[in-house]
Structure formats: structure tokens, C-alpha cells
Amino acid sequence: MTTPPSASLSRALERLRVKWQSAPVTPARSLPEPPPKPAPPDPEVPIAAHAVYSFPSDHRHGKSLVRSIAACNASPLGVDAPPAQWAFLDTETTGLSGGTGTYAFLIGVGVMDDNGFHIHQFFLRDFCEESTVLRELSELLAPYSVLVTYNGKSYDAPLLETRYRMSRLDPPHEAMQHLDLLHAARRLWKLRLQSCRLVELESSVIGYTRVGDVPGEQIPWRYWEYLRTGHSAALAPVFYHNRMDILTLACLTSLVLQVVGDPSQRSLEYAPLEAADLVGLGGWLGKMGRWDAALDAYERALAGVLPAEAAARARWESAAIHKRHGEYERSMTLWRELRTPAAAVEMAKYFEHRAKNYPAAIMAAQQARDEKRLRRLERKAAAAGA
């Protein structure tokens, strides 16, 4: 038998019923929107074993025009062949250390003709195609007599020679004259720039900034991923990187040769050298025996804003050139400005051997703190009654 609820419980239940019926209806919360679907992957890059990209003569790469390449004169660097016989080469490899286990999976070659600058890219779609790719590269290089690279004498050329030897083929570049622009670039820009990497010169000297490039250290990994997965989309920046390296190499070669051909830079469309760069240019011209041009470069450098070390070098080298030509008064002016022990030694030599002024030579030797020279000069001065 069910016991009826007490009066107090009945009243409590009635209050709850009334409260529930009078409560406002809260609409149900809508479910959150589903997350957006991921974007589809980049379309696969169609890969050809041999592709050609062309830049017209009026194409501007930063501050440089492509047509300037055709006007190059490399005779100051010992290259007599015209630019139409030059091949600009750069490789992308499976590793950065070289050796017999390193493949050049992408070989780019830039050549110039009347219609512009053309970049041939030879791609190794699989290791079994290497002999075919190398033969096609030999056919392309056959009409050209000069190979232009950036650090190619130390890396690209030895690597290609290894790959040709491994394939029992003759390396075509062995018969070509090799111009490695790295050494010229260091002579001109190492005093101003912390790094003379090609991409740094491209930005700081040519004035071009890449968009969509890939760091060089990632390139081998991207190729290994392509071999593992067969997906080629990640290689698009690698091909772009290689093309830009070759185009920059060609434009930078043109710029270097223009500067060496006309150190005054009067014939250049823009002045690519700052004061510190002119010090490097002066040293390079001095090694060529172009003394007047070297002195002019040093004078223009000293007229600009220079770090103390670069200014001291400009004065020292200028004084050495004046001394070589017997212009001792000009040398003396520069040595006095230097105020270094080495400059004081040079002044002591001049006073001792040229001016026969032993008291002045003794003072210079004292400034140089050259005790051995000082004792000898004191004996000479005593013997001469000075």
C-alpha cells in the first residue's frame, strides 16, 4: 500500500512545477562550425630532364640589365673570348661535402646570344639517368670556351669531374678556360660585407631581393624527399634558386668587369662600389701593375667614409706606390698621417738612406721602437759628427 506524500512535500513539488513552467525557454546552442578543410597540396611541378628559361636583353635584375653581359670585356682578367663563348654554371647537389657519393642532381648553365640570356637546367630525375644528363651537358658546352662559376674551382668543377669519371666520360669543362668570380668578389667587397656569398652580393650590390627562395642547406633534403615520395612540388623553389644563382652570377660578372675596365666608374649606369670597396679595388689594380688607377681608387676611398683599418690600408698602399715611383715627399705625407710603427720605420729608412738626415732618422726609429736600427743610426750619426 502506497503512502500518500505529506503536505509539505506536495507543496514543494508544486512550487518546482510552477517555476519550471514559467522559466524562459533557452534556445539550444548551435554546434561549432567544423574546421575548414585543409588546402589542397600545391600542384605537382612538371619536371623535365632539360628545360630552358630565357630572359630578354632588356630584363632588369635588380640594378643590372641583362644586355650588359654581352658587352663584357674580360681581357683584364686574362680572358680574351667574347661573352658569346661563355657558359655560366651552377650545380645543386645531394650533399654539401662533395666526394664520390655526391650527385649533381640539377645542373644549370646560362648562355648569352642576341636574343637574351638563356638558362638550361638539366635535372636528374633518377640516378640511372646520370650518364644521359652528362652527355647532354657535354653537347651544350661544346661550342663554349670559357666556364664562369662562383667558387666553382673548389666545388662545382671537381664534383662534375668526379661524376664524369664515374660514368666513364670525358669532362667537357677540362678544355675550357675557367673564370671563378669568387676571388674577384672577395677582392672588391670583403672589406665592407661580412659575407661574400652570392645571395649576399645579389642583395647588397645588385639590389635584388629574392621571393620564394629556399636556403641552400635545405636543397639536398628536398631532393631526397622527391626521390622517396615522387612528389615534385617542393622542388620548385630549388629550380628557382638555381636560376637566380646563374642570373646573378652573370650580372655580377658583368659588373666586376666593368669596374675593372673603368675603375673611375664614369661609364657605369650606377656606382656599385662604396669607399671600402674602392680600397679593395685599389689593391687589385696595384697587383695588376695599374698604379695610376690604383692611386685614384685609394684617393676616392679616402675622400669617403672609411673604417679606421680600411683607411690605414689605403694610406699604406698609396705610400708604397709613391715610393715605388720615387715620389718620397708624397709617401712621407702619408706615413706621417698613419702614425704607426711600420710607417715610422719607412720614414727612418728615407731619412737614413735618401735624405742622410741622421737626427731625423733617429727620431723616426725611436717612434718605431726599433732598437737595432736606433743603435746603428746612433753609430752612424756619431761617425758623421751629426
MITOR-477527 format. One line per field, with one value per residue (C-alpha): x, y, z; chain; residue number from 0; residue in one letter. Coordinates in nm, 3 decimals. Example, Ala and Ser with C-alpha at 12.3 -4.5 7.8 and 13.67 -1.06 7.14 Angstrom:
px <- (1.230; 1.367);
py <- (-0.450; -0.106);
pz <- (0.780; 0.714);
mol <- (A; A);
seq <- (0; 1);
type <- (A; S);
//
This chain:
px <- (0.000; 0.145; 0.175; 0.046; 0.304; 0.298; 0.150; 0.491; 0.633; 0.330; 0.371; 0.745; 0.670; 0.401; 0.646; 0.901; 0.635; 0.527; 0.886; 0.975; 0.670; 0.735; 1.107; 1.204; 1.290; 1.663; 1.735; 1.976; 2.329; 2.434; 2.720; 3.054; 3.138; 3.351; 3.713; 3.788; 3.916; 4.289; 4.402; 4.482; 4.854; 5.043; 5.011; 5.296; 5.570; 5.613; 5.973; 6.171; 6.521; 6.618; 6.433; 6.525; 6.431; 6.501; 6.544; 6.523; 6.807; 6.606; 6.528; 6.640; 6.779; 6.795; 7.004; 7.161; 7.040; 7.082; 7.223; 7.523; 7.652; 7.701; 7.926; 8.171; 8.545; 8.738; 9.081; 9.198; 9.146; 9.324; 9.010; 9.005; 8.695; 8.379; 8.075; 7.902; 8.152; 8.098; 7.893; 7.780; 7.744; 7.600; 7.503; 7.265; 7.384; 7.273; 7.521; 7.742; 8.065; 8.140; 8.301; 8.212; 7.876; 7.754; 7.549; 7.479; 7.103; 7.047; 7.299; 7.224; 7.407; 7.347; 7.450; 7.413; 7.306; 7.149; 6.803; 6.893; 7.019; 6.912; 6.938; 6.944; 6.857; 6.947; 6.758; 6.842; 6.501; 6.666; 7.025; 7.002; 6.970; 7.306; 7.502; 7.232; 7.225; 7.605; 7.615; 7.355; 7.557; 7.867; 7.675; 7.560; 7.910; 8.086; 8.064; 8.179; 8.538; 8.503; 8.338; 8.226; 8.140; 8.121; 8.352; 8.343; 8.715; 8.684; 8.342; 8.143; 8.427; 8.582; 8.237; 8.145; 8.482; 8.412; 8.066; 8.202; 8.482; 8.236; 8.031; 8.346; 8.301; 8.542; 8.465; 8.393; 8.499; 8.859; 8.920; 8.758; 8.918; 8.776; 8.687; 8.590; 8.427; 8.453; 8.810; 8.728; 8.422; 8.626; 8.885; 8.618; 8.366; 8.518; 8.616; 8.254; 8.044; 8.068; 7.991; 8.067; 7.806; 7.641; 7.299; 7.452; 7.614; 7.288; 7.110; 7.382; 7.545; 7.296; 6.995; 6.773; 6.579; 6.452; 6.096; 6.015; 6.375; 6.494; 6.802; 7.088; 7.118; 6.761; 6.817; 6.965; 6.682; 6.416; 6.568; 6.585; 6.218; 6.134; 6.311; 6.133; 5.780; 5.778; 5.621; 5.790; 5.612; 5.882; 6.145; 6.001; 6.197; 6.512; 6.483; 6.416; 6.720; 6.942; 6.813; 6.863; 7.215; 7.309; 7.143; 7.308; 7.644; 7.618; 7.515; 7.781; 8.045; 7.942; 7.960; 8.306; 8.446; 8.301; 8.460; 8.799; 8.777; 8.675; 8.785; 8.659; 8.306; 8.218; 8.080; 7.867; 7.493; 7.528; 7.826; 7.840; 8.143; 8.143; 8.451; 8.561; 8.514; 8.742; 9.021; 8.981; 8.975; 9.295; 9.473; 9.356; 9.465; 9.801; 9.860; 9.787; 10.052; 9.795; 9.949; 9.773; 9.431; 9.512; 9.614; 9.294; 9.088; 9.267; 9.222; 8.849; 8.824; 8.998; 8.762; 8.470; 8.375; 8.606; 8.661; 8.997; 9.150; 9.048; 9.172; 9.508; 9.536; 9.458; 9.726; 9.984; 9.931; 9.929; 10.256; 10.409; 10.313; 10.458; 10.777; 10.799; 10.796; 11.043; 10.779; 10.909; 10.751; 10.405; 10.498; 10.623; 10.292; 10.101; 10.342; 10.306; 9.926; 9.948; 10.142; 10.217; 10.546; 10.564; 10.525; 10.792; 11.031; 10.972; 11.043; 11.362; 11.474; 11.408; 11.596; 11.886; 11.936; 11.787; 11.798; 12.108; 11.940; 12.053; 11.889; 11.552; 11.616; 11.694; 11.367; 11.174; 11.348; 11.255; 10.890; 10.912; 11.079; 11.331; 11.626; 11.854; 11.805; 11.838; 12.179; 12.307; 12.185; 12.346; 12.679; 12.639; 12.549; 12.849; 13.081; 12.939; 12.962; 12.591);
py <- (0.000; 0.336; 0.605; 0.945; 1.227; 1.467; 1.811; 1.982; 1.762; 1.826; 2.196; 2.176; 1.975; 2.224; 2.514; 2.338; 2.267; 2.630; 2.756; 2.516; 2.614; 2.987; 2.972; 3.127; 2.882; 2.899; 2.803; 2.521; 2.631; 2.563; 2.324; 2.483; 2.514; 2.226; 2.321; 2.422; 2.154; 2.168; 2.340; 2.103; 2.044; 2.251; 2.114; 1.893; 2.067; 1.913; 1.801; 1.773; 1.636; 1.951; 2.283; 2.628; 2.965; 3.286; 3.646; 3.917; 4.165; 4.446; 4.238; 4.413; 4.205; 4.448; 4.737; 4.532; 4.489; 4.154; 4.319; 4.440; 4.081; 4.092; 4.399; 4.240; 4.257; 4.009; 4.076; 4.245; 3.904; 3.716; 3.603; 3.704; 3.514; 3.725; 3.672; 3.473; 3.196; 3.199; 2.944; 3.038; 2.721; 2.633; 2.298; 2.177; 1.858; 1.576; 1.685; 1.977; 1.789; 1.653; 1.314; 1.018; 0.971; 1.323; 1.369; 1.690; 1.642; 1.985; 2.149; 2.498; 2.664; 3.021; 3.140; 3.469; 3.536; 3.823; 3.745; 3.749; 3.525; 3.160; 2.924; 2.550; 2.329; 1.960; 1.760; 1.412; 1.253; 0.932; 0.822; 0.587; 0.893; 1.045; 0.935; 1.075; 1.407; 1.437; 1.366; 1.637; 1.878; 1.799; 1.872; 2.208; 2.312; 2.204; 2.546; 2.743; 2.812; 2.984; 2.846; 3.105; 2.989; 3.113; 2.900; 2.651; 2.579; 2.440; 2.274; 2.254; 2.165; 1.889; 1.746; 1.732; 1.579; 1.304; 1.237; 1.223; 0.988; 0.764; 0.747; 0.682; 1.005; 1.290; 1.609; 1.883; 2.168; 2.049; 2.201; 2.532; 2.836; 2.874; 3.211; 3.178; 3.505; 3.435; 3.563; 3.888; 3.943; 3.899; 4.149; 4.411; 4.364; 4.172; 4.490; 4.609; 4.293; 4.029; 3.759; 3.732; 3.462; 3.507; 3.580; 3.847; 4.022; 3.993; 4.186; 4.434; 4.510; 4.429; 4.533; 4.231; 4.050; 3.701; 3.596; 3.228; 3.111; 2.813; 2.808; 2.619; 2.376; 2.252; 2.170; 1.818; 1.719; 1.834; 1.621; 1.313; 1.366; 1.384; 1.052; 0.896; 1.019; 1.109; 1.448; 1.729; 2.039; 2.103; 2.123; 2.437; 2.673; 2.470; 2.530; 2.899; 2.915; 2.768; 3.008; 3.312; 3.200; 3.181; 3.510; 3.685; 3.529; 3.664; 4.013; 4.024; 3.914; 4.200; 4.444; 4.329; 4.351; 4.699; 4.817; 4.671; 4.808; 5.155; 5.197; 5.557; 5.414; 5.708; 5.482; 5.274; 5.315; 5.323; 5.321; 4.976; 5.047; 5.231; 5.378; 5.049; 4.867; 5.119; 5.017; 4.658; 4.775; 4.973; 4.667; 4.460; 4.722; 4.750; 4.377; 4.422; 4.695; 4.966; 5.209; 5.530; 5.367; 5.218; 5.558; 5.713; 5.443; 5.498; 5.877; 5.842; 5.595; 5.832; 6.110; 5.900; 5.748; 5.460; 5.236; 5.307; 4.980; 5.038; 5.398; 5.286; 5.028; 5.286; 5.522; 5.244; 5.109; 5.460; 5.541; 5.219; 5.310; 5.661; 5.513; 5.270; 5.568; 5.776; 6.020; 6.025; 6.352; 6.212; 5.893; 6.092; 6.278; 5.951; 5.788; 6.085; 6.051; 5.682; 5.728; 5.356; 5.180; 5.042; 5.393; 5.522; 5.253; 5.368; 5.728; 5.619; 5.441; 5.752; 5.985; 5.742; 5.637; 5.921; 6.243; 6.145; 6.320; 6.105; 6.306; 6.277; 5.908; 5.857; 6.026; 5.803; 5.491; 5.594; 5.626; 5.282; 5.140; 4.972; 4.931; 4.762; 5.034; 5.301; 5.176; 5.161; 5.514; 5.646; 5.498; 5.649; 5.987; 5.979; 5.887; 6.168; 6.415; 6.482);
pz <- (0.000; -0.118; 0.147; 0.018; 0.017; 0.303; 0.262; 0.277; 0.004; -0.214; -0.175; -0.268; -0.581; -0.682; -0.647; -0.868; -1.133; -1.145; -1.156; -1.439; -1.645; -1.603; -1.681; -2.019; -2.288; -2.373; -2.730; -2.771; -2.850; -3.206; -3.260; -3.351; -3.715; -3.839; -3.904; -4.262; -4.485; -4.540; -4.856; -5.138; -5.186; -5.438; -5.787; -5.889; -6.083; -6.423; -6.429; -6.748; -6.782; -6.977; -6.950; -7.083; -6.933; -7.123; -7.010; -7.279; -7.322; -7.160; -6.849; -6.532; -6.247; -5.957; -6.087; -6.370; -6.724; -6.897; -7.208; -7.007; -7.010; -7.386; -7.357; -7.114; -7.174; -6.960; -7.107; -6.781; -6.619; -6.896; -7.081; -7.447; -7.564; -7.611; -7.384; -7.658; -7.581; -7.204; -7.010; -6.657; -6.449; -6.109; -5.957; -5.687; -5.521; -5.292; -5.027; -4.933; -4.865; -5.214; -5.275; -5.491; -5.318; -5.400; -5.717; -5.907; -5.943; -6.102; -6.335; -6.459; -6.748; -6.864; -7.211; -7.395; -7.753; -7.950; -7.810; -7.442; -7.165; -7.165; -6.868; -6.938; -6.642; -6.652; -6.389; -6.264; -6.223; -6.106; -6.060; -6.357; -6.587; -6.487; -6.795; -7.025; -6.841; -6.850; -7.225; -7.288; -7.077; -7.285; -7.605; -7.470; -7.354; -7.674; -7.855; -7.549; -7.447; -7.107; -6.794; -6.536; -6.183; -5.826; -5.612; -5.896; -5.895; -5.544; -5.569; -5.894; -6.133; -5.916; -5.845; -6.214; -6.299; -6.045; -6.189; -6.544; -6.442; -6.257; -6.577; -6.787; -6.979; -7.053; -6.856; -7.113; -6.885; -6.869; -7.211; -7.112; -6.954; -6.604; -6.452; -6.085; -5.981; -5.608; -5.590; -5.770; -5.549; -5.233; -5.353; -5.410; -5.131; -4.841; -4.652; -4.644; -4.636; -4.367; -4.621; -4.992; -5.052; -5.389; -5.242; -5.015; -5.312; -5.503; -5.228; -5.124; -5.461; -5.737; -5.531; -5.594; -5.319; -5.387; -5.311; -5.269; -5.242; -5.039; -4.810; -4.967; -4.677; -4.739; -5.105; -5.064; -4.827; -5.074; -5.349; -5.125; -5.036; -5.406; -5.464; -5.166; -5.237; -5.605; -5.520; -5.709; -5.573; -5.310; -5.584; -5.746; -5.513; -5.585; -5.959; -5.890; -5.658; -5.928; -6.197; -5.975; -5.883; -6.251; -6.347; -6.051; -6.140; -6.495; -6.385; -6.116; -6.368; -6.594; -6.304; -6.189; -6.542; -6.592; -6.267; -6.357; -6.710; -6.592; -6.228; -6.230; -6.274; -6.500; -6.773; -6.535; -6.508; -6.129; -5.891; -5.727; -5.510; -5.180; -5.012; -4.851; -5.183; -5.354; -5.116; -5.236; -5.597; -5.544; -5.410; -5.707; -5.959; -5.785; -5.827; -6.197; -6.215; -6.293; -6.047; -6.155; -6.144; -5.803; -5.664; -5.799; -5.629; -5.297; -5.319; -5.384; -5.096; -4.853; -4.960; -4.836; -4.501; -4.414; -4.114; -3.949; -4.067; -4.429; -4.422; -4.286; -4.561; -4.829; -4.698; -4.661; -5.012; -5.162; -4.988; -5.121; -5.480; -5.445; -5.300; -5.593; -5.830; -5.628; -5.504; -5.148; -5.041; -5.109; -4.928; -4.630; -4.605; -4.590; -4.345; -4.110; -4.129; -4.043; -3.719; -3.692; -3.606; -3.961; -4.107; -3.869; -3.995; -4.353; -4.253; -4.077; -4.393; -4.600; -4.367; -4.336; -4.697; -4.902; -4.703; -4.497; -4.206; -3.912; -3.632; -3.811; -3.876; -3.505; -3.406; -3.650; -3.519; -3.165; -3.272; -3.429; -3.117; -3.343; -3.104; -3.353; -3.614; -3.346; -3.229; -3.586; -3.658; -3.342; -3.450; -3.797; -3.651; -3.418; -3.706; -3.922; -3.636; -3.652);
mol <- (A; A; A; A; A; A; A; A; A; A; A; A; A; A; A; A; A; A; A; A; A; A; A; A; A; A; A; A; A; A; A; A; A; A; A; A; A; A; A; A; A; A; A; A; A; A; A; A; A; A; A; A; A; A; A; A; A; A; A; A; A; A; A; A; A; A; A; A; A; A; A; A; A; A; A; A; A; A; A; A; A; A; A; A; A; A; A; A; A; A; A; A; A; A; A; A; A; A; A; A; A; A; A; A; A; A; A; A; A; A; A; A; A; A; A; A; A; A; A; A; A; A; A; A; A; A; A; A; A; A; A; A; A; A; A; A; A; A; A; A; A; A; A; A; A; A; A; A; A; A; A; A; A; A; A; A; A; A; A; A; A; A; A; A; A; A; A; A; A; A; A; A; A; A; A; A; A; A; A; A; A; A; A; A; A; A; A; A; A; A; A; A; A; A; A; A; A; A; A; A; A; A; A; A; A; A; A; A; A; A; A; A; A; A; A; A; A; A; A; A; A; A; A; A; A; A; A; A; A; A; A; A; A; A; A; A; A; A; A; A; A; A; A; A; A; A; A; A; A; A; A; A; A; A; A; A; A; A; A; A; A; A; A; A; A; A; A; A; A; A; A; A; A; A; A; A; A; A; A; A; A; A; A; A; A; A; A; A; A; A; A; A; A; A; A; A; A; A; A; A; A; A; A; A; A; A; A; A; A; A; A; A; A; A; A; A; A; A; A; A; A; A; A; A; A; A; A; A; A; A; A; A; A; A; A; A; A; A; A; A; A; A; A; A; A; A; A; A; A; A; A; A; A; A; A; A; A; A; A; A; A; A; A; A; A; A; A; A; A; A; A; A; A; A; A; A; A; A; A; A; A; A; A; A; A; A);
seq <- (0; 1; 2; 3; 4; 5; 6; 7; 8; 9; 10; 11; 12; 13; 14; 15; 16; 17; 18; 19; 20; 21; 22; 23; 24; 25; 26; 27; 28; 29; 30; 31; 32; 33; 34; 35; 36; 37; 38; 39; 40; 41; 42; 43; 44; 45; 46; 47; 48; 49; 50; 51; 52; 53; 54; 55; 56; 57; 58; 59; 60; 61; 62; 63; 64; 65; 66; 67; 68; 69; 70; 71; 72; 73; 74; 75; 76; 77; 78; 79; 80; 81; 82; 83; 84; 85; 86; 87; 88; 89; 90; 91; 92; 93; 94; 95; 96; 97; 98; 99; 100; 101; 102; 103; 104; 105; 106; 107; 108; 109; 110; 111; 112; 113; 114; 115; 116; 117; 118; 119; 120; 121; 122; 123; 124; 125; 126; 127; 128; 129; 130; 131; 132; 133; 134; 135; 136; 137; 138; 139; 140; 141; 142; 143; 144; 145; 146; 147; 148; 149; 150; 151; 152; 153; 154; 155; 156; 157; 158; 159; 160; 161; 162; 163; 164; 165; 166; 167; 168; 169; 170; 171; 172; 173; 174; 175; 176; 177; 178; 179; 180; 181; 182; 183; 184; 185; 186; 187; 188; 189; 190; 191; 192; 193; 194; 195; 196; 197; 198; 199; 200; 201; 202; 203; 204; 205; 206; 207; 208; 209; 210; 211; 212; 213; 214; 215; 216; 217; 218; 219; 220; 221; 222; 223; 224; 225; 226; 227; 228; 229; 230; 231; 232; 233; 234; 235; 236; 237; 238; 239; 240; 241; 242; 243; 244; 245; 246; 247; 248; 249; 250; 251; 252; 253; 254; 255; 256; 257; 258; 259; 260; 261; 262; 263; 264; 265; 266; 267; 268; 269; 270; 271; 272; 273; 274; 275; 276; 277; 278; 279; 280; 281; 282; 283; 284; 285; 286; 287; 288; 289; 290; 291; 292; 293; 294; 295; 296; 297; 298; 299; 300; 301; 302; 303; 304; 305; 306; 307; 308; 309; 310; 311; 312; 313; 314; 315; 316; 317; 318; 319; 320; 321; 322; 323; 324; 325; 326; 327; 328; 329; 330; 331; 332; 333; 334; 335; 336; 337; 338; 339; 340; 341; 342; 343; 344; 345; 346; 347; 348; 349; 350; 351; 352; 353; 354; 355; 356; 357; 358; 359; 360; 361; 362; 363; 364; 365; 366; 367; 368; 369; 370; 371; 372; 373; 374; 375; 376; 377; 378; 379; 380; 381; 382; 383; 384; 385);
type <- (M; T; T; P; P; S; A; S; L; S; R; A; L; E; R; L; R; V; K; W; Q; S; A; P; V; T; P; A; R; S; L; P; E; P; P; P; K; P; A; P; P; D; P; E; V; P; I; A; A; H; A; V; Y; S; F; P; S; D; H; R; H; G; K; S; L; V; R; S; I; A; A; C; N; A; S; P; L; G; V; D; A; P; P; A; Q; W; A; F; L; D; T; E; T; T; G; L; S; G; G; T; G; T; Y; A; F; L; I; G; V; G; V; M; D; D; N; G; F; H; I; H; Q; F; F; L; R; D; F; C; E; E; S; T; V; L; R; E; L; S; E; L; L; A; P; Y; S; V; L; V; T; Y; N; G; K; S; Y; D; A; P; L; L; E; T; R; Y; R; M; S; R; L; D; P; P; H; E; A; M; Q; H; L; D; L; L; H; A; A; R; R; L; W; K; L; R; L; Q; S; C; R; L; V; E; L; E; S; S; V; I; G; Y; T; R; V; G; D; V; P; G; E; Q; I; P; W; R; Y; W; E; Y; L; R; T; G; H; S; A; A; L; A; P; V; F; Y; H; N; R; M; D; I; L; T; L; A; C; L; T; S; L; V; L; Q; V; V; G; D; P; S; Q; R; S; L; E; Y; A; P; L; E; A; A; D; L; V; G; L; G; G; W; L; G; K; M; G; R; W; D; A; A; L; D; A; Y; E; R; A; L; A; G; V; L; P; A; E; A; A; A; R; A; R; W; E; S; A; A; I; H; K; R; H; G; E; Y; E; R; S; M; T; L; W; R; E; L; R; T; P; A; A; A; V; E; M; A; K; Y; F; E; H; R; A; K; N; Y; P; A; A; I; M; A; A; Q; Q; A; R; D; E; K; R; L; R; R; L; E; R; K; A; A; A; A; G; A);
//
